[in-house]
Amino acid sequence: MKLLFAFSITIALLILPSVFAHTLVINSPLNNLPYGTRSVPFNLSSSDLSTFHYSDINNSARWIQICGNPTFNCIKNIRLREGLNMLMIKATNLSGHVNLKNIKVTIDSKKPKILETSPRRDSFINSSSIFSVNYTEENLDKINLYYGTTKDVKVETNNSNCTSGKNKNCDFTAEELSKFGGSGRFIEFWFEVLDKSNNAVNSSKSRIKVDTSPPELIFINTRIDDRKVTFIFDVIEENFEEITYTDSNDCGLLPKPSRALCRRLDNGRCVVTRRFCTGSHNLNITISDKAGNKLINNTEAFTII
């Protein structure tokens, strides 16, 4: 009889509404944690038998039922809006006492978007070239750059200069690019963009050619005939682009940043003739390849009488 009485008292205490403030514990969702799906698990508990509701403060602000039957533990999946949700959770016990708590839940179910990458496919690059990605992601975690060959892939991560938002750009330098250099070697590169909900997207792989060696000048000669000067260049460069020069004597004209001498080589040689005004001339000659490597020779000086 005593055991039955004690058992009855225990049950009564469990179901009797507290005259004091009852507790509300939010086990899930966690405050300020991004979720990668709009269906979010709610796990709520109270020290009293209670009903549970939530309100989206920035939206309708009306109370929406989570668990309508009084319970100590309320577990249910709730579909929330994309983006930031400012929620108020309410637990109401059988005496009508209310306990309220606020949480922030960010829904990021959309994968990042990669809009464009550079360098362009099949272009030439050197050791100082910049890799760039244009993307859209509102909750960016990090961006990875992968580059190399099938057997040797390197990765660079940029967290400091990459920001969240629409139509954003982020630049990378490939620290180990010289490993694939020389006179020209094809590699592949691609980007991976990740958000804070672990959504990730990869760009298409692009093939580019690495050339980290500047052109090599084997021979240079000049022949002067009145105001005509003939230049002879022997150059070793597989990916030759051009030979240009700047002149210390602008001949009374507006100075130009540079003038072209050669745009192609015939068996490694360029022979070209240009006219110059009278006076002394000191030429800075630059030999460039398609990857942007340059060799500067500033020893050509002559006088036109």
Buried (B, 14 or more C-beta within 10 A) or exposed (E): EEEEEEEEEEEEEEEEBBEEEBEBBBEBBEEEBBBBBBEBEBEBBBBBBBBBBBBBEEEEEEEEEBBEEBBEEBBEEBEBEEEBBBBBBBBBBBBEBBBEBEBBBBBBBBBBEBEEBBBEEEBBBBBEBEBBBBBBBBBBBBBBBBBBEEEEEBEBEBEEEBEBEEEBBBEBEBEEBBBBBEBBBEBBBBBBBBBBBEBBBEBEEBEBBBBBBBBEBEEBEEEEEEEEBEBEBBBEBEBBBBBBBBBEBEEEEEEEEEEEBBEEBEEBEBEBEBEBEEEEBEBBBBBBBBBBBBBEBEEBEEEBE
